Amino acid sequence: MQFKRRIGLILLWLAPFALAFAAANKNDPYLVVLRGAGNMTLVAVSIAIAIVLLRRGHWRRCTGRLLVVLWCLPPLLMSAAHLRFELRKHDVLHASRVEARQLGPHFIVGYSSFSEVAPLAEQGLIGGMYITRHNIRRRTVDELRIEIAALQDKRRAAGLPPLIVTADQEGGIVGHLSPPLTKVPALATLAELPPEQRKEKAEEFGRTHGRELAALGVNLNLAPVLDLKPPVRRNRLDFHTLIGQRAIASDPAVVGEIASAYVQGLEESGVGATLKHFPGIGRVRTDTHHFAANLDTPVEELEASDWRPFKEVLARSRAALMVGHVTLTAVDPDRAASHSRRVVQGILRDKWNYQGIVMTDDLVMGAIYQHDVCRAVLEAMNAGVDLLLVAYDGAQFYRIFDCALEASRQGRLDVTALGASETRLGRALLATEP
């Protein structure tokens, strides 16, 4: 009994520190599971324990007063965090028309509810949306289709270009809208088939995805994966990238062949493709969803292997290109490729003469978000990245857009780069219109 009492006393002193940390960081993507009911429970528990301590007379002792204060901290810190979020949100929603029209087209945002995303779409604060499993949970395909159409109607009424509507339908373990959409096998399952058969099946997979996504209102699929299959097992802390299960093959020729056929099937259905994750994460053992990662391979070796599928598919299609949050150390050791001018402008635009759409991987991923995300946003836009993706936690859009807003107001955005990007986006939108 004495032992249990000591444990309880220790927890009584330690718990408020843990709750205070969670409260102060309530808007962090890692704590998204606590939003709503979780936050309310945290506040209620803290206040209840503080009241119990007061009623039991702890306020009369010095240590007791300290304990009561500690249990009052979580609600106060949560209120402060919520106020910061609301002030930032207010600043974004009240951006001028000129600011919204200049910056908004460059952002793709995930969302949870129509009421949350409608003002962003209507005011031109975003250029597109990311649709995933929570958007279709407990809903029919028709309900989501009607919602997307309603948002497009708002865009037309406001005199704005159509939204780019994206989804993550790779096949295999990444098919965030399946079910209810058809669950297509991973493209990797085709690698061992005879060439003609795998080409035919890959086109069929692309047409299946394209037909269903187009019917829903999605016009850009974040697929296929062109990273080469890793030669060795990845780090045990790779919880989310799982590229070994998503990559098509280790042979660049096979990857290019299957991916080209898949993209052709998608485009025939009126849906664009997105090649990912340049400069390639097959050789990287670290999960960029959580940690920074380096790609230390010489450029000459990457040109001869990992980059061959990217070049091949880009030459045969209108595909967009997603740049990952891995640092290509031979080109730019100081920043991830997703916001490196040396990579985006130097390699993709100048060396490869690629003038299509370049987008970042999700900026909410730990490799970027847990560092200087404002620096990443500024550098990405100045590097000629066209679309910045805020997918996993759409609430982070306000922080990330505010970074761009502040940079614009301080005159740190490259207006020439933004103008060139606007032209590329305009061409892409015209190509997707029926």
Beta strands, then each sheet from edge to edge (+ up, - down):
strand 1: 107-110
strand 2: 128-131
strand 3: 164-167
strand 4: 169-171
strand 5: 174-175
strand 6: 220-221
strand 7: 274-278
strand 8: 293-295
strand 9: 320-323
strand 10: 326-328
strand 11: 358-360
strand 12: 388-390
sheet 1: 6+ 3+ 2+ 1+ 12+
sheet 2: 4+ 5-
sheet 3: 7+ 9+ 11+
sheet 4: 8+ 10+
end
